Each structure stands twice: as C-alpha cells, then as structure tokens.
Amino acid sequence: MKIAFFDTHGFEKIIFQKANEQFHHEITFFETRLNEQSAHLASGYACVCAFVNDRLNTQTLEILQKAGTQLIALRSAGFNHVDLVSAQSLRLPIVRVPEYSPYAIAEHAMTLILSLNRKIHRAYNRVRENNFSLEGLVGFDLNQKTVGLIGTGKIGSVMAKILNGFGCRVIAYDIVQNQKLIEMGVQYVSLEELLKNSDIISLHVPLTPQTRYLIDEKSLSLTKSGFMLINTGRGALIDARALIKSLKSGHIGYAGLDVYEEEEGLFFEDLSEKILQDDKLARLLTFPNVLLTSHQGFLTKEALENIARVTLENISDFENGKELKNEVFKPKNGIQK
Ligand code: NAI
C-alpha cells in the first residue's frame, strides 16, 4: 500500500524500513508534521501514517479524504489528536497501536521519580564542575511511601508492580478496577482520597473530556504539601498555569513531566538555536525541582520495533480486507477507552 508517513524522526525511520522488509509497503517519509497546511502532500497515498503531534482535525481529514486517503494508521496508542467524529462521518477508518510496551513508559515514569527524589539531574551537573558538595541533595526512602496511581490500565498496572518492588504502598483511582492488582495489595480509593493521601501521584489515564485538567487548582488544593507529581500520560491532564502557581508557592515538592499541554511544535525538535516562545514552558524549566523530558516515555528499542510491526500489520489487514482489530471508534457517551 502507498503510505505517506508524517512527522518522521531518524530513530523510527530505520526501524520502519527494517520491519517493512516483511510487509513490502511503499513508504514515503515526510519530516513535516501533518496538519491542514501539509495534508496535500498525501495526495495519491491510500494510507496516511501519523504520530502524536500531527493535527488530525476536521479540516485536515477532509483534505486527506478528498486527496484519496482511505486509511489513517496512527503509530501511537493515544488518539486524542484525532477528531473521531469527523473521521467517522468521512468514513475514514483509524487504526492505532494499543499496546507496544507498557514497560517503556512505566520505567520512564519510575526514572523520573528516582531522578527527582535523589536529584540526579542536579548532581550530574554539579560533579562535572568539580562541585562534590552534598548540600541540597537529600532525598527520601521510597520504601513505605504512599504512591497514588490515576489509571491502572496497561501502563498503570506495570507501574504498580514496579512500585510494589520498591516497598511502596500503592493506592489507585480508575473507573475500572483491576482484580489482579487488588490481589497484589493495591487499594482502590476515590480520587479525593488519592489526592489527599499520596506522597507521589502518577498519571496514567488517557486524555478525554473527562480527564482534561484532572490536576487543576482545585485538585491541587487537596494534595499533601511537598508531594511529587509525575505525568507520562498527556500534557493537558494538568493545567500548566495551576501547576506553575503551586510550584511557585512551594506546595508541589517535585514535578516530573514527560508531556506538556502545548508540546506540539516544541517536543521532538532541536530548538537549541531558537528563542523559546512558550512562556509557561520557559517558566517550568526554571524550577530546580522540575524534571522535563520531551515525550520520550515510549522511546525504547522494543517499543519502537513493536510500533513498526503493528502499524504495518494494521495497514496490511486493511489492504487485504481483513477485520481491523486495532480500529479506534467514536467514543460512546463521550468516554474513550
Ligand atoms: P489503558 O487504556 O490500558 O489504560 C487507561 C486506564 O485509564 C484504563 O484503566 C481506564 O479505565 C482508565 N480511565 C479512562 N478514563 C478514566 C477516567 N475518566 N477516570 C479514571 N480512569 C480512567 O492505556 P495505557 O496503555 O495504560 O496508556 C495510558 C495513557 O498513557 C495513554 O492514553 C497515553 O495518553 C499515555 N501514553 C504516553 C506515552 C509516552 O510516551 N509518554 C506512550 C504511550 C501512552
């Protein structure tokens, strides 16, 4: 199948080319992100392959459909960047990679917790300048600390197991309870209880109208002073303005963020020669107790290989008229799963 591959990065191109040796699709790699301005590039391609910061709004989808696109293959688990209602009315099926390595993201969330706690980001810079002082580097034992997981799906479940190994008390909030986690000792509580009792809170829910700004001024007011907030879910789960306000007041003790509300156009790019125009991001980068990574939770060899294989398999299934097992449907009652 002819595939227009948008927002191509060096780290994935080689892996997709290798995986495609088994599938024999005809792939053209475009570096530009997909949006209403660039959608015309897909003219004549039956399939469009998109990533998390491509903008698949009504306008983009209409241009694609008119230009002959028959399938949108997302090489991500999340699909909050696609207007599903428009896709459905344009009869454009959307497929995704629902699971490629929950370990990659959970392990990254754990990396953020450990690095922030033991101040590795600061210690690294310090010793490189021959500053071997330990002042300001005191951490805390994770053993016996209460960690609140918001979302215990694939990634949240792995996170619960990792935290169990560290001797943490794991509490969780989810609309669906996972029996295996309960047997492991995880205790499901209300969102309010989780916010009030957690020393660390880690977000693992998808971005939906229900979860947008789940962490805002009101929910932050319930949290423990000095708590640690980790977000490897989606940026808009947190209201960045409320986060900055709480960090400035000293209420939030630590924040580890792999995602940011306005990351489109920033994350995945080398902007080291440019002036950063996003004032909220610029402010976040000034806090010594904030550790930011640019959406790299998924970035392991195993995850990338799985993403490439499943994406190309999804496209072959469509081409061969098979059932699309990874199709994304318009959410019923506004709830996305
Ligand atoms: P999943 O679908 O397995 O789990 C999501 C969980 O959230 C489910 O248990 C669901 O019941 C729960 N949930 C949904 N809406 C809720 C609500 N309103 N209130 C409470 N719980 C709710 O998804 P998975 O694979 O664990 O991924 C979670 C999220 O992680 C993805 O949606 C994506 O946004 C993000 N992600 C981030 C990556 C990164 O590189 N940083 C990579 C992959 C995913």
Boltz pocket constraint, residues with backbone or C-beta under 6 A from the ligand:
constraints:
  - pocket:
      binder: B
      contacts: [[A, 77], [A, 78], [A, 98], [A, 99], [A, 102], [A, 105], [A, 150], [A, 151], [A, 152], [A, 153], [A, 154], [A, 155], [A, 156], [A, 173], [A, 174], [A, 175], [A, 176], [A, 203], [A, 204], [A, 205], [A, 206], [A, 207], [A, 208], [A, 210], [A, 211], [A, 232], [A, 233], [A, 234], [A, 258], [A, 259], [A, 295], [A, 296], [A, 297], [A, 298], [A, 299], [A, 336], [A, 337]]
      max_distance: 6.0
